[in-house]
Amino acid sequence: MAGNPKIKDLDELAEYVRESKVRGRRIVHSHGVFDLLHVGHIRHFEQARRMGDVLVVTLTQDEYVNKGPHRPTFPQDMRAEALAALAAVDFVAVNRWPLSVETIKLLRPDVYVKGPDYKDAAKDITGGIVAEAEAIRSVGGEIQFTEDVTFSSSELLNRHFSAFSAEVDRYLEDFRRRHPVDEILNWLERAAVLRPLVVGEAILDEYVFCDAIGTSTKDPVLAVLQNSEEVYAGGALAIANHLAGLCRDVGLVTRLGEEERREELVRAALRPNVSALLLTQTGAPTIHKRRIVDRYSGAKLLEIYRMDDRPGGAADVDELNATIRKGMAGRNLTVVADYGHGLLTPSSIAVLCEGAPFLALNVQSNAGNRGFNPISKYRRADYICLAKHEADLETRQRGCPAQPQILEMARRINCPRFTVTMGKDGSLHYDAVTGFTHAPAVASRVLDRVGAGDAVLAVTSLLVKLDAPPDITAFVGNVAGAHLVAELGNRSSMDRVSLSKHITALLK
């Protein structure tokens, strides 16, 4: 690619455009992903080239291709090389921003060209086309749309370059026939008006990236050299952020430590539309989970917990219960994330069970609670979402199929709807009226499973509250899980735009 004179650095291209405009040449600019080059693109570029003297094309960087973790199929260097091979294209550059707004302002073209599917700005969920139109007008240019037959790269890739197994492809094909994309996206749009409250432990997830340098000369200990670290908002903080990407107004009740509180970091990590009530656990630190990670492979070598998981004193518990009651006022959905680290006592659980108008619940089993955190602590819920190993622990039936486990849990707990996530085997959903619905996993890349269940809980709680069809809830929940396992921990939060684009890419 480096030897192709048509492929330029973005700044180099901007200088060429400036010189060309001085010489009176009319510059046309087109921008996109162009993941699979097809005849629709070729005709688009040919039409665009006729609008001026020079056609420059910029590409979305790999990291900003917002169509799910299985995209782009072709990396940016290959996409640039393919575009540069076209006679209609004069120059190609890879963008360095998520959208082309800054690129338009840098290049200052005379014409910015998009395909006919962007003519109706209302159909662009990202709002990008409106921003791009404003940007081209701000530099004295105009926006134009080509007119010809359109093809979908996503549809062609799904049919001929699928990243999934034959079983998943059959499932997606059947789902496409039954549910058009707009139907799915409409459920996400409806979720925006819900006003959820999140109750649960705030957790700071730290990843310490290291390089293995050998073993100790005196002890059988692996020695590592620390390289860098990142801290993410986890636990109930992550769930609140996921919901805030889908709803306009989200409440949060949680507790930070009196020691090592780190409130500034927590507040900075929360989305602006999260109204957080941050209480204090007397004499304890904010829960902090540090993971020592091999920088090269991404493998976790060790996990270190910093917390005091004893129940708080009477004053702390009374304050929490009063705050939960206050937080539930005016909210139509309460999402509880019980990580078993001492926040939710029997009296707090009673407040939730008695006061929540719609109670969505996950009670997690993890290394920090060693099985002492069963779902049956709660006498009722409207929806329960848990992992298969948590169902195993609750029913004391390791290796048992999920269906009888769900029926047993429904017998023990007054709850009509369940989701059990099963990793690579997808998820199983139960509704007392419609029965069982299974959906296969749609993850094409698994980097880190931490936080995936929280994303599934967040989005499925909204859909169950809205009475969405179980197969839609199952599908969207699995897409949310796939979105998160491709990221490291809770490095990024789910939002309606990225989730919608992922769904659209799968269903075309």
ChimeraX attribute file (.defattr): number of C-alpha atoms within 10 A of each C-alpha:
attribute: neighborCount
match mode: 1-to-1
recipient: residues
	/A:1	13
	/A:2	9
	/A:3	6
	/A:4	13
	/A:5	11
	/A:6	19
	/A:7	24
	/A:8	19
	/A:9	11
	/A:10	18
	/A:11	13
	/A:12	11
	/A:13	20
	/A:14	20
	/A:15	12
	/A:16	15
	/A:17	22
	/A:18	16
	/A:19	12
	/A:20	15
	/A:21	16
	/A:22	10
	/A:23	9
	/A:24	9
	/A:25	15
	/A:26	17
	/A:27	23
	/A:28	28
	/A:29	28
	/A:30	23
	/A:31	22
	/A:32	17
	/A:33	21
	/A:34	21
	/A:35	23
	/A:36	17
	/A:37	14
	/A:38	14
	/A:39	11
	/A:40	15
	/A:41	20
	/A:42	16
	/A:43	18
	/A:44	22
	/A:45	27
	/A:46	16
	/A:47	17
	/A:48	27
	/A:49	22
	/A:50	12
	/A:51	19
	/A:52	15
	/A:53	15
	/A:54	21
	/A:55	25
	/A:56	26
	/A:57	22
	/A:58	26
	/A:59	25
	/A:60	24
	/A:61	20
	/A:62	21
	/A:63	14
	/A:64	15
	/A:65	21
	/A:66	20
	/A:67	20
	/A:68	24
	/A:69	20
	/A:70	21
	/A:71	20
	/A:72	23
	/A:73	16
	/A:74	14
	/A:75	13
	/A:76	22
	/A:77	16
	/A:78	12
	/A:79	22
	/A:80	26
	/A:81	16
	/A:82	16
	/A:83	25
	/A:84	22
	/A:85	12
	/A:86	13
	/A:87	11
	/A:88	20
	/A:89	21
	/A:90	19
	/A:91	22
	/A:92	28
	/A:93	26
	/A:94	22
	/A:95	22
	/A:96	17
	/A:97	14
	/A:98	16
	/A:99	21
	/A:100	22
	/A:101	18
	/A:102	15
	/A:103	23
	/A:104	26
	/A:105	16
	/A:106	17
	/A:107	21
	/A:108	24
	/A:109	26
	/A:110	22
	/A:111	24
	/A:112	26
	/A:113	25
	/A:114	22
	/A:115	22
	/A:116	15
	/A:117	14
	/A:118	16
	/A:119	15
	/A:120	10
	/A:121	14
	/A:122	11
	/A:123	11
	/A:124	14
	/A:125	14
	/A:126	16
	/A:127	12
	/A:128	16
	/A:129	22
	/A:130	15
	/A:131	13
	/A:132	21
	/A:133	19
	/A:134	15
	/A:135	22
	/A:136	23
	/A:137	17
	/A:138	13
	/A:139	15
	/A:140	11
	/A:141	19
	/A:142	17
	/A:143	18
	/A:144	17
	/A:145	17
	/A:146	19
	/A:147	14
	/A:148	13
	/A:149	12
	/A:150	15
	/A:151	13
	/A:152	16
	/A:153	19
	/A:154	23
	/A:155	16
	/A:156	14
	/A:157	19
	/A:158	19
	/A:159	12
	/A:160	9
	/A:161	12
	/A:162	18
	/A:163	17
	/A:164	16
	/A:165	11
	/A:166	10
	/A:167	9
	/A:168	16
	/A:169	18
	/A:170	12
	/A:171	15
	/A:172	21
	/A:173	15
	/A:174	11
	/A:175	16
	/A:176	14
	/A:177	9
	/A:178	10
	/A:179	13
	/A:180	13
	/A:181	17
	/A:182	11
	/A:183	12
	/A:184	19
	/A:185	20
	/A:186	11
	/A:187	19
	/A:188	22
	/A:189	14
	/A:190	14
	/A:191	22
	/A:192	17
	/A:193	12
	/A:194	19
	/A:195	20
	/A:196	30
	/A:197	28
	/A:198	29
	/A:199	29
	/A:200	26
	/A:201	25
	/A:202	28
	/A:203	25
	/A:204	23
	/A:205	23
	/A:206	21
	/A:207	22
	/A:208	19
	/A:209	21
	/A:210	20
	/A:211	15
	/A:212	15
	/A:213	10
	/A:214	11
	/A:215	12
	/A:216	11
	/A:217	9
	/A:218	6
	/A:219	7
	/A:220	8
	/A:221	10
	/A:222	12
	/A:223	14
	/A:224	18
	/A:225	13
	/A:226	15
	/A:227	11
	/A:228	10
	/A:229	14
	/A:230	11
	/A:231	18
	/A:232	20
	/A:233	27
	/A:234	27
	/A:235	24
	/A:236	25
	/A:237	30
	/A:238	28
	/A:239	31
	/A:240	34
	/A:241	29
	/A:242	27
	/A:243	34
	/A:244	27
	/A:245	22
	/A:246	24
	/A:247	24
	/A:248	16
	/A:249	20
	/A:250	25
	/A:251	22
	/A:252	26
	/A:253	25
	/A:254	24
	/A:255	25
	/A:256	22
	/A:257	21
	/A:258	15
	/A:259	13
	/A:260	12
	/A:261	17
	/A:262	14
	/A:263	13
	/A:264	8
	/A:265	13
	/A:266	19
	/A:267	16
	/A:268	10
	/A:269	16
	/A:270	19
	/A:271	18
	/A:272	14
	/A:273	16
	/A:274	23
	/A:275	18
	/A:276	21
	/A:277	15
	/A:278	18
	/A:279	16
	/A:280	19
	/A:281	25
	/A:282	15
	/A:283	11
	/A:284	19
	/A:285	19
	/A:286	23
	/A:287	24
	/A:288	19
	/A:289	19
	/A:290	19
	/A:291	19
	/A:292	21
	/A:293	22
	/A:294	21
	/A:295	18
	/A:296	10
	/A:297	9
	/A:298	14
	/A:299	14
	/A:300	15
	/A:301	13
	/A:302	11
	/A:303	13
	/A:304	12
	/A:305	13
	/A:306	14
	/A:307	17
	/A:308	16
	/A:309	15
	/A:310	12
	/A:311	14
	/A:312	20
	/A:313	11
	/A:314	9
	/A:315	10
	/A:316	16
	/A:317	19
	/A:318	14
	/A:319	12
	/A:320	26
	/A:321	19
	/A:322	12
	/A:323	16
	/A:324	24
	/A:325	14
	/A:326	12
	/A:327	21
	/A:328	23
	/A:329	12
	/A:330	11
	/A:331	18
	/A:332	15
	/A:333	22
	/A:334	26
	/A:335	29
	/A:336	25
	/A:337	25
	/A:338	23
	/A:339	22
	/A:340	23
	/A:341	21
	/A:342	18
	/A:343	23
	/A:344	24
	/A:345	17
	/A:346	11
	/A:347	13
	/A:348	18
	/A:349	19
	/A:350	16
	/A:351	15
	/A:352	25
	/A:353	17
	/A:354	13
	/A:355	15
	/A:356	21
	/A:357	17
	/A:358	20
	/A:359	23
	/A:360	29
	/A:361	26
	/A:362	22
	/A:363	22
	/A:364	24
	/A:365	23
	/A:366	15
	/A:367	9
	/A:368	17
	/A:369	15
	/A:370	9
	/A:371	14
	/A:372	13
	/A:373	21
	/A:374	18
	/A:375	24
	/A:376	15
	/A:377	13
	/A:378	18
	/A:379	14
	/A:380	23
	/A:381	22
	/A:382	21
	/A:383	24
	/A:384	28
	/A:385	26
	/A:386	23
	/A:387	18
	/A:388	23
	/A:389	20
	/A:390	23
	/A:391	25
	/A:392	17
	/A:393	16
	/A:394	21
	/A:395	19
	/A:396	12
	/A:397	14
	/A:398	14
	/A:399	9
	/A:400	13
	/A:401	12
	/A:402	21
	/A:403	14
	/A:404	12
	/A:405	20
	/A:406	24
	/A:407	15
	/A:408	14
	/A:409	18
	/A:410	20
	/A:411	11
	/A:412	15
	/A:413	17
	/A:414	15
	/A:415	20
	/A:416	17
	/A:417	23
	/A:418	25
	/A:419	30
	/A:420	24
	/A:421	29
	/A:422	16
	/A:423	18
	/A:424	11
	/A:425	12
	/A:426	19
	/A:427	23
	/A:428	22
	/A:429	24
	/A:430	23
	/A:431	17
	/A:432	12
	/A:433	8
	/A:434	11
	/A:435	11
	/A:436	17
	/A:437	16
	/A:438	17
	/A:439	23
	/A:440	20
	/A:441	22
	/A:442	25
	/A:443	23
	/A:444	17
	/A:445	15
	/A:446	15
	/A:447	14
	/A:448	17
	/A:449	17
	/A:450	16
	/A:451	22
	/A:452	23
	/A:453	24
	/A:454	25
	/A:455	28
	/A:456	27
	/A:457	28
	/A:458	29
	/A:459	25
	/A:460	26
	/A:461	29
	/A:462	26
	/A:463	21
	/A:464	21
	/A:465	17
	/A:466	14
	/A:467	11
	/A:468	15
	/A:469	13
	/A:470	24
	/A:471	17
	/A:472	20
	/A:473	25
	/A:474	27
	/A:475	24
	/A:476	25
	/A:477	28
	/A:478	27
	/A:479	23
	/A:480	29
	/A:481	27
	/A:482	26
	/A:483	28
	/A:484	31
	/A:485	23
	/A:486	19
	/A:487	20
	/A:488	17
	/A:489	23
	/A:490	29
	/A:491	15
	/A:492	15
	/A:493	23
	/A:494	23
	/A:495	17
	/A:496	21
	/A:497	19
	/A:498	20
	/A:499	22
	/A:500	25
	/A:501	18
	/A:502	22
	/A:503	20
	/A:504	19
	/A:505	21
	/A:506	23
	/A:507	19
	/A:508	18
